[in-house]
Amino acid sequence: MAEETHIVRRAIIMAAGMGNRMHPLTFTTPKPLITVNGVRMIDSIIDGLIANGIEDINIVTGYLADKFEVLLSKYPGIKLINNPYYDKYNNISSLYVAKELLDTDVIITDADQIIYNNGILAPVFEKSGYNATEVTAPTDEWVMTVKDGIVTSCSRTGGNEGWQLYSVSRWSREDALKLKGFLELEFEKNERRDVYWDDIPMFLHADDFRLGIRIMNKEDILEIDSLEELQEIDSSYLNIKGE
């Protein structure tokens, strides 16, 4: 039986984090607004979404939330959602405050990465799931095991083979509504607020989802986790000393 085709209608960009590993830059600038070789990280994501016809763009802010208002002049159609829990709980709180948006085919992405290939944000998909690259060397990132196109397990501690999970994911309306229900269950009733939202489909309620992967190349996206990594990519920051 052929898989049903879904089309992303909405984007949720997670941008509430404090970016502690990017001090001192993030003392005054949220990490997603840091410029890398002339382009703000979050701009590469917004531009990529718009290039793919995805214009219902929602950004969940928290740390230095007012700084994101600068985006409204360039992208007047975006919406900013404040996460009042950003400094108390893990990023499950960011998707929780945006849970009412989980009623259509949706793409969810972190804001602190650079998109080099807009194709990885394409709106058409069949299975809900994450963008991934094949593991060719040991990594400590989350690694998924995939059999016959379906994710069968995930390792938090990485591994030597499998598929590395990236913070770009697509969800059918059916699965998005599941996410909403489980967010309410875990955040409200179970008070499990110290986890990533990705823990819901990957670990806490994995049996309730039938996830696939969206294969891409490592060169398509760049995740920047620290000041040292930023300095390797953009020499203009070499004179900045970390904490």
Secondary structure, DSSP 8 states (H G I E B T S, - for coil): -----EE--EEEEEE----GGGTTGGGTS-GGG-EETTEEHHHHHHHHHHHTT---EEEEE-TTGGGGGGHHHH-TT-EEEE-TTTTTS-THHHHHHTGGG-SSSEEEEESSEEES-GGGG-SEESS-EEEEEE--S-B-S-EEEEETTEEEEEETT-BSSSEEEEEEEEE-HHHHHHHHHHHHIIIIIS---SS-TTHIIIIITGGG---EEEE--GGGEEE--SHHHHHHH-GGGTT----
